[in-house]
Amino acid sequence: MKLLLTLGLLLALALPLQLEANDLKGLLHEFHRSQRSTKMGSYMRDFTSSSTEIPMVEDDHITKRSRVNYPCSADTLLCELRHGAYIPTSCNVDDFGQDNSGLVYCNSTYCESERFTHDYITRNHDQTPHENRWKRARIGEEATLHDVCLLRNGLPVTRKCQLKKHRAQWESTDQWQSVVCLRRIRERTISTELNTLHDDILEGRRRPKDTQSRRQMTATMRDMFRQSDRTVLPADIHLTGQLFSSLMDADKDAAVSTDLVSVCKDIMSSDAQVLRLSAQLNATNNLLSKFESYMDDLPQQMVPSENCGKIVEDAAKNDSAAAASGVETVNFSEIGVQALITSNLSVLFVNPECKDITGIAIYSKPSEELKESKSGFWYRFLHSTEDLNKLRRDSNLEAATFVPQNLWTSLKLSGAVYLVFKVYAHDGLFVEMSEQRNRRPRSKVLSISIPGYDASTLPHELPFLLRNENHRQPDARAISLGSGCGYWNYQTWLSDGIISSENNDMLRDPVILCQTRHLTQFSFLVGGSYRTNDLGEEVLVTPLNERVLDIISIVGCCISLFGLIGIFLTAAVFKSWRNQASTKVLLHLCLALTLQMILFVFLNTDDISEQLVADGDSLRCVALGAALQYSILVLFSWMLIIAFLQFQRYVTVIGIERPRHYILKSAIVAWSLPLLPTLLVAFIDPNSYLPTESQLATDTGICYPSGYGLTFGVVLPVTLVTIANLAIFVYVFFSISHSLSQSIHKNERKMVIKQIRLSVLLFFLLGLTWIFGIFAFMQAGVVFSYLFCLTATMQGFVLFIYFVILDKENRRAWVGLIWPTKKFMDVERRTTELQSMTTSSTNYSNRLPH
């Protein structure tokens, strides 16, 4: 190799200065191809020194060489991904023939920030447009949005940065359906804080450029996960992996190791469904890979050879930080060992040159020679000369591995200096996406790394021992289904290349011996049939206030239905009350209210609507939506009629007589007029009754008008009636107040006060409640949503209280019915305040003295 290099350098120096650029490029390419698999980057810079110097693209993800000499412009310089960094490779993509799929132009390794418009669910069924931006992302990453945008299952809305035509390009959104997501949710999460931290790093407000800034970043992340009342979402795991990626681009620092272990430890404690959901974005694998890679770059700082035999200050240890992180830091630098220990995850850095320590054994119970950890287990360090059979017979052994002497001798010849061991208490971060699995880990997971050793296989077997946590209750089918030692390939568990202990009844063996010739994460797999739930319908987050508003609405409607039944029962039992004109108006109003609430509570729910859409029964959905729309419009028609009767009673200048059959005529108008807007919407735009895909995905869709159908078929008539009622109410209230101030008759004064009380009550029940609804529809604030749900759903119950419970004559009638000895109700027509809604009279002001 040295001879070849020397010849190449001499050749380059001997070239004429007028060498054509194409000849130089061809020479460069031939030399590069001969050295492509070796670590010859520095030699290549010397070889190309005679070409034009091109400034290196400033990008954290590209190799840190500041300048590279290539005979082409920066716009055409090609890079190749190696060991997590883009290395300048060539000036011509054709030099690589068909093997050029991994090449990217060095100035196009990122997808830049881009605008994106979506909807936020702001309250129970409300959506508002929002202009967001995709974060800058490197090729292969799933980018998130600058403003948090969560789906109901806790996943973030993401967009992939892809490699197309050797440039970074965003995934197309042309085929996407409209995006509806959540920003403010009921659950207490750290998603917003993590997203802000990630934004600060991407936009340069925070840069992990020195130890202090890196410590601040990881400590902030650690403190977020250490909060006792927080809920970890799949989005949090995805964002954490992206933050780990940002750390990978900076210099590796042992000072942050405890924080990284603490974060991973807390994520491993997350709910299994959360981890599986995050795996849909490859978040668990990304986090695991970045964590392992970072730890593998630290042993030179943690256990340097110069510290052998000396007790020195722990490079990763800070007493206050260690207490905050929950990570026990064990420093045996004099024997070349330093460990970061937690109950879920432990990392061991080893320098065998100090005391020939090449492994670790973990135990579940104490003994004299064992060291105790604060996480509830015991351990000891293993030497390269350890007796494997004796070790296997140790009592209470949970897991163990070490590099035997013959293997370590061979590894040292290949440049190996350090060993890194990670012990995972369970397989929380090793998530398989298949719903049906034939094997699953039933032991701790051991990860073994040898920094500096790049070969794909080991020269000799590496042993490791794992306790079979299933040996007391073995399954007879487990052996045939593939029980044995396995390794993780970042998709599933495999067992090729691993030799399990030769035992006819392996599942009854409490400790399994495994041997391998490659390095990764290992565990003992037990065969069987393991099925996981489908994650399609998981709901982990809910819009802020949604559940409270739902509860208020359902409870209020049920109480109102109880009150309406009481009113109908009273009318059915007492004929004298039922025959009054005022009662007939009230019964029509109650009937419209009952129809609306039955539809809302029982017949037109989000579950029923979703099922109708799934079954393709759009006709029934349109019918249900039209019925709900019709019931609301009928209710408002009776509101308007009652307001008109009040106007006649108190404001008309000349005395009037009610026309014959005016209640029948009012009923015809009130029950037929709403058919017009309902039928128009149903025939012109029937699809407006169907819930959208985004509403179904967020469980906020019912069969009800939307779009123009909602605006012109519901909101417009409701708003017009409410405005008319407000005007009539103000006019009537002013007229009564003016008349009251001039009244000299005490009895008449009392009657007017009763009329005012009744008018205010009716209007608040049938008018102002929907003013709250209009303001809520206009996004005026969540307080109007609460006021609307509290008042509108209680209408029927308040009517029952006022016209049955608080009415003296009705109360006497019920008492007389229940206790016959009591005096029966006087059958004469009442002259109470209820009569004022419908009885004929002249204007009150005409009866005042002038």
C-alpha positions in Angstrom: 0.0 0.0 0.0 2.8 2.4 0.9 4.5 1.6 -2.4 1.4 2.3 -4.3 0.9 5.6 -2.5 4.5 6.7 -3.2 4.1 5.9 -6.9 0.9 7.9 -7.0 2.5 10.9 -5.3 5.5 10.8 -7.7 3.2 10.6 -10.6 1.2 13.6 -9.5 4.3 15.7 -9.0 5.6 14.7 -12.4 2.5 15.8 -14.2 2.9 18.9 -16.4 1.2 22.0 -14.9 -0.8 22.3 -18.1 -2.5 18.9 -17.5 -6.1 19.0 -18.7 -8.8 18.9 -16.1 -10.5 15.8 -17.7 -7.3 13.9 -17.5 -6.8 14.9 -13.8 -10.4 13.9 -13.0 -9.9 10.5 -14.6 -6.7 9.9 -12.7 -8.3 11.0 -9.5 -11.2 8.6 -10.0 -9.0 5.6 -10.8 -6.9 6.2 -7.7 -10.0 6.8 -5.5 -11.6 3.5 -6.7 -8.5 1.6 -5.8 -8.5 3.0 -2.3 -12.2 3.3 -1.7 -12.5 0.8 1.1 -9.4 2.0 3.0 -8.8 4.9 5.3 -6.9 7.0 2.8 -8.7 10.4 3.0 -5.6 12.4 4.1 -3.5 10.8 1.4 -6.1 11.7 -1.2 -5.9 15.3 -0.3 -2.1 15.2 -0.9 -2.7 13.4 -4.2 -5.1 16.1 -5.4 -3.0 19.1 -4.3 -2.2 20.1 -7.8 -5.9 20.8 -8.7 -7.9 23.9 -8.0 -8.8 24.5 -4.3 -12.5 24.4 -3.7 -14.0 25.6 -0.4 -15.7 22.9 1.5 -19.5 23.3 2.0 -20.2 24.5 5.5 -22.4 21.8 6.9 -22.3 20.1 10.3 -23.2 16.8 8.7 -20.3 16.9 6.3 -16.8 15.8 7.3 -15.0 18.5 9.3 -12.2 18.9 6.8 -12.3 22.6 6.1 -11.1 22.5 2.5 -10.8 19.8 -0.1 -9.1 20.2 -3.5 -11.2 19.0 -6.4 -11.1 20.2 -10.0 -14.8 21.2 -10.0 -17.1 23.8 -8.5 -18.9 23.4 -5.2 -22.2 23.0 -7.0 -21.1 19.8 -8.7 -18.9 18.3 -6.0 -20.3 14.9 -4.9 -20.3 13.4 -1.4 -20.7 9.9 -0.1 -22.1 8.9 3.4 -19.5 7.1 5.5 -19.7 6.5 9.2 -22.4 9.1 9.6 -20.6 11.9 7.7 -20.6 13.0 4.1 -17.2 12.7 2.5 -16.3 14.5 -0.7 -15.8 11.8 -3.3 -15.9 12.9 -6.9 -16.8 15.5 -9.4 -18.6 13.3 -11.9 -21.5 11.0 -11.1 -20.8 9.0 -14.3 -17.4 7.9 -12.8 -19.3 5.4 -10.7 -21.4 3.9 -13.4 -24.6 2.3 -12.0 -23.2 2.2 -8.4 -24.1 5.9 -7.8 -27.4 5.7 -5.9 -25.8 6.8 -2.6 -24.0 9.9 -4.0 -25.3 13.4 -3.1 -24.2 16.8 -4.1 -22.2 18.2 -1.1 -24.2 21.4 -1.1 -27.6 19.5 -1.0 -27.5 17.2 1.9 -30.4 18.9 3.8 -34.0 19.7 3.0 -34.5 23.3 3.9 -37.4 24.7 5.9 -40.6 25.0 4.0 -44.1 26.4 4.7 -47.0 24.1 5.4 -50.6 24.9 6.2 -52.8 22.6 8.3 -55.7 22.8 10.8 -55.5 22.7 14.6 -58.3 21.3 16.7 -58.8 24.1 19.1 -61.7 22.8 21.0 -64.2 19.9 20.9 -65.2 20.1 17.3 -63.5 23.4 16.2 -60.7 23.6 13.7 -58.7 26.6 12.8 -56.2 27.0 9.9 -52.5 27.5 10.9 -49.4 28.3 8.8 -46.5 26.2 10.0 -43.0 25.3 8.8 -41.2 22.1 8.3 -37.9 21.9 10.1 -34.6 21.6 8.3 -33.8 17.9 8.0 -31.0 15.8 6.6 -31.5 13.1 4.0 -33.4 10.1 5.5 -34.8 12.0 8.4 -38.5 12.3 9.3 -38.9 16.0 9.9 -41.4 17.5 12.3 -43.0 21.0 12.2 -41.8 24.0 14.1 -45.1 24.4 16.0 -46.1 21.1 17.7 -48.6 19.2 15.6 -49.7 15.9 17.3 -52.1 13.3 16.1 -54.5 11.6 18.4 -52.1 8.6 18.9 -49.3 10.9 20.1 -47.3 10.7 17.0 -46.1 14.0 15.4 -47.0 14.9 11.8 -43.8 14.2 9.9 -42.4 14.5 6.4 -39.4 12.6 5.0 -36.4 14.2 3.5 -35.5 12.0 0.5 -32.6 11.6 -1.8 -33.7 12.2 -5.4 -31.4 12.8 -8.4 -28.5 13.1 -6.0 -30.1 16.0 -4.1 -32.1 16.3 -0.9 -35.8 16.7 -1.7 -38.9 16.8 0.4 -41.4 14.0 0.2 -44.4 15.2 -2.0 -47.6 16.2 -0.1 -49.8 16.3 -3.2 -51.6 13.1 -2.3 -51.9 14.0 1.4 -55.3 14.5 2.9 -55.9 17.7 4.9 -53.8 17.5 8.1 -55.7 18.1 11.3 -53.7 17.9 14.5 -53.5 19.0 18.1 -51.3 21.6 19.8 -52.9 22.1 23.2 -53.9 18.9 24.9 -55.2 17.8 28.3 -52.3 15.4 29.1 -49.2 16.9 30.7 -46.4 16.2 28.2 -43.0 17.5 27.4 -43.5 17.6 23.7 -43.6 21.4 23.4 -40.4 21.7 25.5 -38.5 19.1 23.6 -39.7 20.7 20.3 -38.5 24.1 21.4 -35.1 22.7 22.4 -34.8 21.0 19.0 -35.8 24.3 17.3 -33.2 26.2 19.2 -30.4 23.8 18.1 -31.5 23.8 14.5 -31.8 27.6 14.3 -28.5 28.2 16.0 -29.9 29.7 19.3 -28.2 26.8 21.1 -25.1 25.0 19.7 -23.5 22.0 21.4 -20.1 23.5 20.6 -18.4 23.2 24.0 -18.8 21.2 27.2 -20.9 23.7 29.0 -23.4 24.1 26.2 -23.6 20.3 25.7 -24.2 19.8 29.5 -26.9 22.5 29.5 -28.7 20.8 26.5 -28.6 17.3 27.9 -29.4 18.4 31.5 -32.5 20.2 30.1 -33.5 17.1 28.3 -32.9 14.9 31.4 -34.9 17.2 33.7 -37.9 17.0 31.3 -38.0 13.2 31.5 -37.4 13.2 35.2 -40.7 15.0 35.9 -42.8 12.6 37.9 -46.2 13.7 36.5 -45.3 13.9 32.8 -46.7 11.6 30.1 -44.2 10.4 27.5 -45.7 10.4 24.0 -44.3 8.8 20.8 -43.5 12.3 19.6 -41.2 12.7 22.6 -39.2 9.6 21.7 -38.9 10.8 18.0 -37.7 14.3 19.1 -35.2 12.8 21.5 -33.7 10.7 18.8 -33.3 13.9 16.7 -31.7 15.7 19.6 -29.3 12.7 20.0 -28.5 13.1 16.3 -27.5 16.8 16.9 -25.2 15.6 19.6 -23.6 13.1 17.2 -22.6 16.0 14.9 -20.6 17.7 17.7 -17.5 16.6 19.5 -18.2 13.6 21.8 -18.1 14.6 25.5 -18.0 12.2 28.5 -19.5 15.0 30.6 -23.0 14.3 29.1 -22.9 10.5 29.4 -24.9 10.3 32.6 -27.6 12.5 31.2 -27.9 10.4 28.0 -28.1 7.2 30.1 -30.8 8.9 32.3 -32.9 9.8 29.3 -32.7 6.4 27.8 -33.5 4.8 31.1 -36.7 6.9 31.5 -37.8 6.2 27.9 -37.4 2.4 28.6 -39.9 2.8 31.4 -42.5 4.2 29.0 -45.7 2.3 28.1 -45.1 -0.5 25.6 -47.8 0.9 23.3 -46.0 4.3 23.2 -42.8 2.6 22.2 -44.5 0.6 19.5 -46.1 3.7 18.1 -42.9 5.6 18.1 -41.3 2.7 16.2 -43.5 3.5 13.2 -41.2 6.4 12.6 -38.2 4.3 13.4 -37.7 6.4 16.5 -36.7 3.6 18.9 -34.1 2.3 16.5 -32.8 5.8 15.8 -32.5 6.5 19.5 -30.8 3.2 20.2 -28.4 3.5 17.4 -27.4 7.1 18.3 -27.0 6.2 22.0 -24.8 3.2 21.3 -22.7 5.1 18.8 -22.2 7.9 21.3 -21.2 5.6 24.1 -18.8 3.8 21.8 -16.9 7.0 21.2 -16.3 7.7 24.9 -13.9 5.1 26.3 -10.8 7.1 25.5 -12.1 9.8 27.8 -13.6 7.5 30.4 -10.8 5.0 30.8 -7.6 6.4 29.2 -4.5 4.2 29.5 -2.6 7.0 31.3 -5.0 6.6 34.3 -4.2 2.9 34.8 -3.1 2.4 38.4 -4.1 5.9 39.4 -7.2 7.1 41.2 -8.4 10.2 39.2 -11.4 12.4 39.1 -14.3 10.9 37.2 -14.6 12.5 33.8 -18.4 12.0 33.8 -19.1 12.5 37.4 -20.7 15.6 39.0 -22.4 14.9 42.3 -25.3 17.3 41.8 -25.9 16.1 38.2 -25.6 12.5 39.2 -28.2 12.9 41.9 -30.5 14.7 39.4 -30.1 12.1 36.7 -30.6 9.0 38.9 -27.5 7.4 37.4 -25.0 5.8 39.6 -21.4 6.5 38.5 -18.8 3.9 39.5 -15.2 4.9 38.9 -12.5 2.2 39.0 -10.1 4.0 36.7 -7.1 2.5 38.5 -8.1 -0.9 37.1 -9.4 0.5 33.8 -13.2 0.4 34.5 -15.9 3.0 34.7 -19.6 2.3 34.8 -22.9 4.2 34.6 -25.6 2.1 36.3 -29.4 2.3 36.5 -32.2 -0.2 37.0 -33.1 -0.2 33.3 -29.7 0.4 31.6 -26.1 0.2 32.5 -23.0 1.1 30.5 -19.5 -0.3 31.3 -16.3 1.2 29.8 -13.3 -1.1 30.0 -9.6 -0.7 29.3 -8.1 -4.2 29.5 -4.5 -2.9 29.4 -4.9 -1.9 33.0 -5.8 -5.1 34.8 -6.8 -7.5 32.1 -10.5 -6.9 32.9 -12.6 -7.8 29.8 -16.1 -8.4 31.0 -18.8 -8.2 33.6 -21.2 -10.5 35.5 -24.5 -9.4 37.0 -26.2 -11.2 39.9 -29.6 -11.0 41.5 -28.5 -11.6 45.1 -25.4 -10.6 47.1 -22.3 -12.5 48.1 -18.9 -11.6 49.6 -17.0 -11.0 46.3 -19.7 -9.0 44.6 -20.1 -5.2 44.4 -23.6 -3.7 45.2 -25.3 -1.2 42.9 -28.0 1.2 44.1 -30.3 -0.2 41.4 -30.9 -3.5 43.3 -28.4 -5.9 41.7 -24.8 -7.0 42.3 -21.9 -7.4 39.9 -18.2 -8.3 39.5 -15.7 -7.7 36.8 -14.4 -10.6 34.7 -10.8 -11.2 33.5 -9.8 -12.6 30.1 -8.7 -15.9 31.8 -12.2 -16.5 33.4 -13.3 -20.1 33.6 -16.5 -20.1 31.6 -17.9 -23.4 33.0 -17.3 -22.2 36.6 -18.9 -18.9 35.8 -21.9 -20.6 34.4 -22.4 -22.5 37.7 -22.5 -19.3 39.8 -25.6 -18.9 41.9 -28.0 -16.1 41.0 -26.2 -15.2 37.8 -28.4 -13.0 35.6 -26.1 -12.1 32.7 -22.4 -12.2 32.0 -19.9 -11.8 29.1 -16.2 -11.4 28.7 -13.6 -11.4 26.0 -11.4 -14.6 26.3 -7.7 -14.2 26.3 -7.2 -15.7 22.8 -9.8 -13.4 21.3 -8.4 -10.3 23.0 -4.9 -11.1 21.8 -6.1 -11.3 18.2 -8.2 -8.1 18.6 -5.2 -6.1 20.0 -3.3 -7.0 16.8 -6.2 -5.4 14.8 -6.0 -2.1 16.8 -8.6 -2.8 19.5 -7.8 -0.9 22.8 -11.2 -0.6 24.7 -14.4 -2.5 25.3 -17.9 -1.1 25.9 -20.7 -3.2 27.4 -24.3 -2.1 27.7 -26.8 -4.1 29.7 -30.5 -3.5 29.0 -32.9 -4.8 31.7 -35.6 -5.6 29.1 -36.3 -5.3 25.4 -38.3 -2.0 25.6 -36.2 -0.2 22.9 -36.0 -3.3 20.7 -39.4 -3.0 19.0 -40.6 -5.3 16.3 -43.4 -3.9 14.2 -44.9 -7.3 13.2 -48.2 -8.0 15.0 -47.4 -11.8 15.0 -44.1 -12.9 16.3 -42.7 -16.4 16.9 -40.0 -15.5 19.4 -39.4 -12.8 22.0 -36.6 -12.0 24.4 -36.9 -13.6 27.9 -33.6 -12.3 29.4 -31.6 -9.2 29.7 -30.1 -7.7 26.5 -26.3 -7.5 26.3 -24.6 -5.2 23.8 -20.9 -5.6 23.2 -18.8 -3.1 21.3 -15.1 -3.0 20.4 -14.2 0.5 19.3 -11.5 0.5 16.7 -12.2 -3.0 15.4 -13.9 -2.6 12.0 -14.0 -6.2 10.7 -17.4 -7.8 10.4 -16.5 -11.0 12.2 -14.4 -12.0 15.2 -11.4 -14.3 14.9 -12.7 -16.4 17.8 -16.0 -17.0 19.6 -17.2 -14.5 22.1 -19.2 -16.1 24.9 -22.1 -14.6 26.9 -24.4 -16.1 29.5 -28.1 -15.1 29.9 -30.6 -16.2 32.5 -33.7 -17.9 31.0 -36.5 -16.1 32.8 -39.0 -18.6 31.5 -37.3 -21.9 32.6 -39.8 -22.6 35.4 -42.7 -22.8 33.0 -41.4 -24.0 29.6 -43.6 -24.4 26.6 -43.3 -27.7 24.8 -43.6 -25.9 21.4 -40.9 -23.4 22.2 -37.9 -25.4 21.0 -39.5 -26.2 17.7 -40.5 -22.6 17.2 -36.9 -21.4 17.4 -35.9 -20.8 21.0 -32.3 -19.9 21.5 -29.8 -17.0 21.6 -30.5 -14.2 19.1 -29.3 -10.8 18.1 -31.0 -7.6 17.1 -30.6 -6.3 13.5 -32.7 -3.2 14.0 -35.8 -4.8 12.5 -36.2 -8.2 14.3 -34.4 -10.8 16.3 -32.3 -13.3 14.4 -30.2 -16.2 15.4 -27.9 -17.0 12.5 -24.2 -17.0 13.4 -25.0 -17.6 17.1 -24.4 -21.0 18.9 -26.7 -21.7 21.8 -25.8 -24.1 24.6 -26.1 -27.7 23.6 -28.8 -29.0 25.9 -31.6 -31.4 25.1 -33.9 -29.5 27.4 -32.5 -25.9 26.9 -35.7 -24.3 28.2 -35.2 -25.9 31.6 -31.7 -24.6 31.8 -31.7 -21.5 34.1 -28.5 -20.1 32.4 -28.0 -20.2 28.6 -24.6 -20.2 27.1 -24.3 -18.4 23.8 -21.3 -17.9 21.5 -21.0 -15.6 18.6 -18.5 -14.2 16.1 -20.1 -10.9 15.5 -21.0 -7.9 17.6 -24.4 -6.4 18.3 -27.1 -6.7 21.0 -27.9 -10.2 22.2 -30.7 -11.8 24.2 -32.2 -15.3 24.8 -35.3 -15.8 22.7 -38.1 -18.1 23.6 -40.3 -19.5 20.8 -44.0 -19.2 20.9 -47.0 -17.3 19.5 -46.8 -13.6 20.6 -49.4 -11.3 19.2 -49.5 -7.5 19.7 -52.5 -5.3 19.3 -53.1 -3.2 16.2 -52.0 0.3 16.8 -54.3 2.0 14.3 -56.9 3.2 16.8 -54.7 4.2 19.7 -55.7 7.5 21.3 -53.1 8.9 23.7 -53.9 12.6 23.6 -57.1 14.6 23.6 -57.8 18.3 22.8 -57.7 20.6 25.7 -61.2 20.9 27.3 -62.7 18.3 25.0 -63.4 15.6 27.7 -64.8 18.2 30.1 -67.1 19.7 27.5 -68.2 16.2 26.4 -69.1 15.3 30.0 -71.0 18.6 30.5 -72.9 18.1 27.3 -73.9 14.5 28.0 -74.9 15.1 31.6 -76.7 18.3 30.8 -78.7 16.7 28.0 -79.7 13.7 30.2 -80.9 16.0 32.9 -82.8 18.0 30.4 -84.5 14.9 29.0 -85.5 14.1 32.6 -87.1 17.5 33.0 -88.9 17.3 29.6 -90.4 14.0 30.5 -91.6 15.7 33.7 -93.3 18.4 31.7 -95.0 15.9 29.3 -96.1 13.8 32.3 -97.7 16.8 33.9 -99.5 17.8 30.8 -100.8 14.2 30.4 -102.1 13.9 33.9 -103.7 17.4 34.4 -106.0 18.2 31.5 -106.9 21.7 32.8 -103.2 22.7 32.6 -102.8 20.9 29.2 -105.7 22.8 27.6 -104.3 26.2 28.3 -102.9 28.0 25.2 -99.7 28.9 27.0 -99.1 25.2 27.9 -99.6 24.2 24.2 -96.9 26.6 23.1 -94.6 25.2 25.9 -95.3 21.6 24.8 -94.4 22.4 21.2 -91.2 24.0 22.3 -90.4 21.0 24.6 -91.1 18.6 21.7 -88.6 20.3 19.5 -86.0 20.3 22.3 -86.6 16.6 23.0 -86.1 15.7 19.4 -82.9 17.6 19.3 -81.4 16.0 22.4 -82.4 12.4 21.5 -80.7 12.8 18.2 -77.6 14.4 19.8 -77.2 11.9 22.7 -78.4 8.6 21.3 -78.8 8.6 17.5 -76.2 10.8 16.0 -73.0 10.1 17.9 -69.5 10.1 16.5 -69.4 6.3 16.8 -72.6 5.8 14.9 -71.5 8.3 12.2 -68.1 6.6 11.8 -69.8 3.2 11.4 -72.2 4.6 8.8 -69.4 6.0 6.8 -67.3 2.8 7.1 -70.4 0.8 5.9 -70.9 3.2 3.0 -74.4 4.0 4.3 -74.3 7.7 3.4 -78.0 7.9 3.0 -78.7 7.2 6.6 -76.0 9.7 7.6 -77.6 12.4 5.5 -81.0 11.6 7.1 -79.6 11.8 10.6 -77.8 15.0 9.9 -80.8 16.6 8.3 -83.0 15.5 11.2 -80.6 17.2 13.7 -80.5 20.3 11.6 -84.3 20.4 11.3 -84.8 20.0 15.1 -82.5 22.9 15.8 -84.3 25.2 13.3 -87.7 24.2 14.7 -86.6 25.1 18.1 -85.5 28.5 16.9 -88.8 28.9 15.1 -90.7 28.5 18.4 -88.2 30.9 20.0 -89.2 33.5 17.4 -92.9 32.9 17.9 -92.6 33.3 21.7 -90.6 36.5 21.2 -93.4 37.8 18.9 -96.1 37.0 21.4 -94.1 38.9 24.0 -93.8 41.8 21.6 -97.6 41.9 21.1 -98.2 41.7 24.8 -96.0 44.6 25.9 -95.3 46.9 22.9 -98.3 46.9 20.5 -99.9 50.4 20.6 -103.5 49.2 20.0 -105.2 46.4 21.9 -105.4 43.2 19.9 -107.3 40.0 19.9 -105.6 36.8 19.1 -106.9 35.3 15.7 -108.7 32.1 15.8 -106.6 28.9 15.8 -103.4 31.1 16.2 -101.6 28.2 18.0 -102.4 25.8 15.1 -101.2 28.4 12.6 -98.1 29.0 14.6 -97.4 25.3 14.8 -97.8 25.0 11.0 -95.3 27.8 10.5 -92.8 26.6 13.1 -92.8 22.9 12.0 -92.9 23.5 8.2 -90.7 26.6 7.6 -87.4 24.8 8.8 -88.0 22.2 6.1 -86.9 24.8 3.4 -83.2 25.3 4.4 -83.0 21.6 5.5 -84.2 20.3 2.1 -82.1 22.8 0.2 -78.9 21.6 1.9 -79.9 17.9 1.6 -80.6 18.1 -2.1 -77.9 20.6 -3.2 -75.0 19.4 -1.1 -75.8 16.1 0.6 -72.1 15.3 1.1 -71.8 18.2 3.5 -73.6 16.0 6.1 -70.8 13.4 5.9 -67.9 13.8 8.4 -64.5 14.3 6.8 -61.6 11.9 7.0 -59.8 14.2 9.4 -62.8 14.5 11.7 -63.2 10.7 11.7 -59.5 10.3 12.5 -59.8 12.6 15.5 -63.2 11.2 16.7 -64.8 14.7 16.2 -67.1 13.9 13.3 -70.9 13.4 13.4 -73.5 13.5 10.6 -74.1 17.2 10.5 -73.8 20.0 7.9 -70.3 21.4 7.3 -68.9 24.1 5.0 -71.5 26.2 3.2 -74.2 23.8 4.4 -73.4 24.7 8.0 -73.0 28.4 7.3 -76.2 29.0 5.3 -78.3 26.1 6.6 -77.7 26.5 10.3 -75.5 29.4 11.4 -77.3 32.1 9.3 -80.9 31.4 10.4 -79.8 30.8 14.0 -78.0 34.1 14.0 -80.9 36.0 12.4 -83.4 34.6 14.9 -81.0 35.3 17.8 -80.5 38.9 16.7 -84.3 39.4 16.3 -84.9 38.0 19.7 -82.3 40.2 21.2 -83.9 43.3 19.6 -87.4 42.3 20.8 -86.0 41.5 24.3 -84.4 44.9 24.6 -87.5 46.7 23.2 -89.9 44.8 25.5 -87.7 45.2 28.5 -87.5 49.0 27.9 -91.2 49.2 27.4 -92.0 47.4 30.6 -89.5 49.3 32.6 -90.9 52.6 31.3 -94.5 51.5 32.2 -93.4 50.3 35.6 -91.9 53.6 36.5 -95.3 55.3 35.8 -97.5 52.6 37.4 -99.5 53.6 40.6 -101.3 50.4 41.0 -99.6 48.0 43.4 -101.1 44.9 42.0 -100.3 45.9 38.5 -96.7 46.7 39.6 -96.4 43.1 41.0 -97.7 41.6 37.8 -95.3 43.6 35.6 -92.4 42.4 37.8 -93.5 38.8 37.2 -93.7 39.4 33.5 -90.2 40.8 33.5 -88.9 37.7 35.4 -90.6 35.4 32.9 -89.4 37.3 29.9 -85.8 37.3 31.1 -86.0 33.6 32.0 -87.4 32.6 28.6 -84.9 34.7 26.7 -81.9 33.4 28.6 -83.1 29.9 28.0 -83.9 30.3 24.3 -81.7 33.1 23.2 -78.6 34.1 25.0 -77.5 30.4 25.3 -77.2 30.4 21.5 -75.4 33.7 21.5 -72.7 31.9 23.5 -72.7 29.2 20.8 -72.3 31.8 18.0 -69.3 33.3 19.8 -67.8 29.9 20.3 -68.3 29.2 16.6 -66.4 32.4 15.8 -63.4 31.2 18.0 -64.0 34.0 20.5 -62.7 32.0 23.4 -63.1 28.7 25.2 -65.2 30.4 27.9 -68.1 30.7 25.4 -67.9 27.0 24.8 -68.3 26.3 28.5 -71.1 28.8 28.8 -72.9 27.3 25.8 -72.6 23.7 27.0 -73.7 24.6 30.5 -76.8 26.7 29.5 -78.0 25.2 26.2 -78.0 21.6 27.5 -79.9 22.5 30.6 -82.9 24.2 28.9 -85.3 21.3 29.4 -84.5 20.9 33.1 -84.9 24.6 33.8 -88.2 24.7 32.0 -89.4 21.8 34.2 -88.2 23.6 37.4 -89.9 26.8 36.5 -93.2 25.6 35.0 -93.8 22.6 37.2 -91.8 22.7 40.4 -92.0 26.4 41.1 -95.5 26.9 39.7 -97.8 27.0 42.7 -100.9 25.5 41.0 -99.0 22.6 39.4 -97.3 21.9 42.6 -100.6 21.7 44.4 -102.0 19.5 41.7 -99.2 17.0 42.1 -99.5 17.1 45.9 -103.2 16.5 45.6 -102.7 13.5 43.2 -100.1 11.9 45.5 -102.0 12.7 48.7 -105.7 12.7 47.8 -106.6 14.2 51.2 -105.0 17.4 50.2 -107.1 20.1 48.5 -107.3 19.6 44.7 -106.1 22.1 42.3 -108.6 24.9 41.3 -109.6 24.2 37.8 -110.2 27.9 36.9 -107.8 29.2 34.3 -104.7 30.5 35.8 -103.9 34.2 35.9 -100.3 33.6 36.6 -97.3 34.8 34.6 -97.5 31.8 32.2 -100.7 33.3 30.8 -98.9 36.3 29.5 -97.2 34.3 26.8 -100.4 33.8 24.8 -103.5 35.5 26.3 -105.2 38.4 24.5 -104.9 41.8 26.1 -104.4 45.4 25.3 -101.1 47.2 25.6 -100.3 47.7 29.3 -99.4 51.3 28.7 -102.9 52.0 27.4 -104.3 51.2 30.9 -102.0 53.7 32.6 -103.4 57.1 33.7 -102.4 60.0 31.6 
